[in-house]
């Protein structure tokens, strides 16, 4: 029989890890967006 408390802990632990991965991806995305904007300005876009 599965202990519901252990299942809940595993679920929350997995959710936390997924959230941290998402946060890291969002942070990287923001850095890349800024780099793309800078490159586009260098090509004359957005002026």
Chimera marker file (.cmm) of the C-alpha trace (Angstrom):
<marker_set name="trace">
<marker id="1" x="0.000" y="0.000" z="0.000" r="1" g="1" b="0" radius="0.5"/>
<marker id="2" x="1.247" y="3.462" z="-0.869" r="1" g="1" b="0" radius="0.5"/>
<marker id="3" x="1.588" y="5.916" z="1.984" r="1" g="1" b="0" radius="0.5"/>
<marker id="4" x="-0.306" y="9.072" z="0.877" r="1" g="1" b="0" radius="0.5"/>
<marker id="5" x="2.067" y="11.288" z="2.847" r="1" g="1" b="0" radius="0.5"/>
<marker id="6" x="5.078" y="9.977" z="0.929" r="1" g="1" b="0" radius="0.5"/>
<marker id="7" x="3.268" y="10.413" z="-2.391" r="1" g="1" b="0" radius="0.5"/>
<marker id="8" x="2.391" y="13.985" z="-1.492" r="1" g="1" b="0" radius="0.5"/>
<marker id="9" x="6.000" y="14.727" z="-0.554" r="1" g="1" b="0" radius="0.5"/>
<marker id="10" x="7.283" y="13.310" z="-3.843" r="1" g="1" b="0" radius="0.5"/>
<marker id="11" x="4.706" y="15.328" z="-5.794" r="1" g="1" b="0" radius="0.5"/>
<marker id="12" x="5.651" y="18.573" z="-4.042" r="1" g="1" b="0" radius="0.5"/>
<marker id="13" x="9.353" y="17.850" z="-4.407" r="1" g="1" b="0" radius="0.5"/>
<marker id="14" x="8.872" y="17.240" z="-8.143" r="1" g="1" b="0" radius="0.5"/>
<marker id="15" x="6.784" y="20.412" z="-8.461" r="1" g="1" b="0" radius="0.5"/>
<marker id="16" x="9.472" y="22.416" z="-6.685" r="1" g="1" b="0" radius="0.5"/>
<marker id="17" x="12.181" y="21.048" z="-8.989" r="1" g="1" b="0" radius="0.5"/>
<marker id="18" x="10.060" y="21.809" z="-12.058" r="1" g="1" b="0" radius="0.5"/>
<marker id="19" x="9.461" y="25.333" z="-10.753" r="1" g="1" b="0" radius="0.5"/>
<marker id="20" x="13.170" y="25.909" z="-10.251" r="1" g="1" b="0" radius="0.5"/>
<marker id="21" x="13.869" y="24.650" z="-13.779" r="1" g="1" b="0" radius="0.5"/>
<marker id="22" x="11.216" y="26.976" z="-15.166" r="1" g="1" b="0" radius="0.5"/>
<marker id="23" x="12.667" y="29.915" z="-13.210" r="1" g="1" b="0" radius="0.5"/>
<marker id="24" x="16.137" y="29.216" z="-14.611" r="1" g="1" b="0" radius="0.5"/>
<marker id="25" x="14.728" y="28.968" z="-18.140" r="1" g="1" b="0" radius="0.5"/>
<marker id="26" x="12.862" y="32.256" z="-17.756" r="1" g="1" b="0" radius="0.5"/>
<marker id="27" x="16.030" y="33.950" z="-16.510" r="1" g="1" b="0" radius="0.5"/>
<marker id="28" x="18.006" y="32.614" z="-19.488" r="1" g="1" b="0" radius="0.5"/>
<marker id="29" x="15.219" y="33.702" z="-21.840" r="1" g="1" b="0" radius="0.5"/>
<marker id="30" x="15.387" y="37.271" z="-20.523" r="1" g="1" b="0" radius="0.5"/>
<marker id="31" x="19.159" y="37.349" z="-21.104" r="1" g="1" b="0" radius="0.5"/>
<marker id="32" x="18.763" y="36.054" z="-24.648" r="1" g="1" b="0" radius="0.5"/>
<marker id="33" x="15.967" y="38.544" z="-25.384" r="1" g="1" b="0" radius="0.5"/>
<marker id="34" x="18.231" y="41.397" z="-24.338" r="1" g="1" b="0" radius="0.5"/>
<marker id="35" x="21.078" y="40.077" z="-26.481" r="1" g="1" b="0" radius="0.5"/>
<marker id="36" x="18.751" y="39.803" z="-29.485" r="1" g="1" b="0" radius="0.5"/>
<marker id="37" x="17.526" y="43.390" z="-28.953" r="1" g="1" b="0" radius="0.5"/>
<marker id="38" x="21.109" y="44.645" z="-28.826" r="1" g="1" b="0" radius="0.5"/>
<marker id="39" x="21.989" y="42.766" z="-32.013" r="1" g="1" b="0" radius="0.5"/>
<marker id="40" x="18.915" y="44.093" z="-33.819" r="1" g="1" b="0" radius="0.5"/>
<marker id="41" x="19.799" y="47.657" z="-32.808" r="1" g="1" b="0" radius="0.5"/>
<marker id="42" x="23.273" y="47.053" z="-34.215" r="1" g="1" b="0" radius="0.5"/>
<marker id="43" x="21.610" y="46.163" z="-37.515" r="1" g="1" b="0" radius="0.5"/>
<marker id="44" x="19.530" y="49.339" z="-37.442" r="1" g="1" b="0" radius="0.5"/>
<marker id="45" x="16.230" y="47.955" z="-36.186" r="1" g="1" b="0" radius="0.5"/>
<marker id="46" x="14.290" y="49.630" z="-33.381" r="1" g="1" b="0" radius="0.5"/>
<marker id="47" x="15.772" y="53.076" z="-33.818" r="1" g="1" b="0" radius="0.5"/>
<link id1="1" id2="2" r="1" g="1" b="0" radius="0.2"/>
<link id1="2" id2="3" r="1" g="1" b="0" radius="0.2"/>
<link id1="3" id2="4" r="1" g="1" b="0" radius="0.2"/>
<link id1="4" id2="5" r="1" g="1" b="0" radius="0.2"/>
<link id1="5" id2="6" r="1" g="1" b="0" radius="0.2"/>
<link id1="6" id2="7" r="1" g="1" b="0" radius="0.2"/>
<link id1="7" id2="8" r="1" g="1" b="0" radius="0.2"/>
<link id1="8" id2="9" r="1" g="1" b="0" radius="0.2"/>
<link id1="9" id2="10" r="1" g="1" b="0" radius="0.2"/>
<link id1="10" id2="11" r="1" g="1" b="0" radius="0.2"/>
<link id1="11" id2="12" r="1" g="1" b="0" radius="0.2"/>
<link id1="12" id2="13" r="1" g="1" b="0" radius="0.2"/>
<link id1="13" id2="14" r="1" g="1" b="0" radius="0.2"/>
<link id1="14" id2="15" r="1" g="1" b="0" radius="0.2"/>
<link id1="15" id2="16" r="1" g="1" b="0" radius="0.2"/>
<link id1="16" id2="17" r="1" g="1" b="0" radius="0.2"/>
<link id1="17" id2="18" r="1" g="1" b="0" radius="0.2"/>
<link id1="18" id2="19" r="1" g="1" b="0" radius="0.2"/>
<link id1="19" id2="20" r="1" g="1" b="0" radius="0.2"/>
<link id1="20" id2="21" r="1" g="1" b="0" radius="0.2"/>
<link id1="21" id2="22" r="1" g="1" b="0" radius="0.2"/>
<link id1="22" id2="23" r="1" g="1" b="0" radius="0.2"/>
<link id1="23" id2="24" r="1" g="1" b="0" radius="0.2"/>
<link id1="24" id2="25" r="1" g="1" b="0" radius="0.2"/>
<link id1="25" id2="26" r="1" g="1" b="0" radius="0.2"/>
<link id1="26" id2="27" r="1" g="1" b="0" radius="0.2"/>
<link id1="27" id2="28" r="1" g="1" b="0" radius="0.2"/>
<link id1="28" id2="29" r="1" g="1" b="0" radius="0.2"/>
<link id1="29" id2="30" r="1" g="1" b="0" radius="0.2"/>
<link id1="30" id2="31" r="1" g="1" b="0" radius="0.2"/>
<link id1="31" id2="32" r="1" g="1" b="0" radius="0.2"/>
<link id1="32" id2="33" r="1" g="1" b="0" radius="0.2"/>
<link id1="33" id2="34" r="1" g="1" b="0" radius="0.2"/>
<link id1="34" id2="35" r="1" g="1" b="0" radius="0.2"/>
<link id1="35" id2="36" r="1" g="1" b="0" radius="0.2"/>
<link id1="36" id2="37" r="1" g="1" b="0" radius="0.2"/>
<link id1="37" id2="38" r="1" g="1" b="0" radius="0.2"/>
<link id1="38" id2="39" r="1" g="1" b="0" radius="0.2"/>
<link id1="39" id2="40" r="1" g="1" b="0" radius="0.2"/>
<link id1="40" id2="41" r="1" g="1" b="0" radius="0.2"/>
<link id1="41" id2="42" r="1" g="1" b="0" radius="0.2"/>
<link id1="42" id2="43" r="1" g="1" b="0" radius="0.2"/>
<link id1="43" id2="44" r="1" g="1" b="0" radius="0.2"/>
<link id1="44" id2="45" r="1" g="1" b="0" radius="0.2"/>
<link id1="45" id2="46" r="1" g="1" b="0" radius="0.2"/>
<link id1="46" id2="47" r="1" g="1" b="0" radius="0.2"/>
</marker_set>
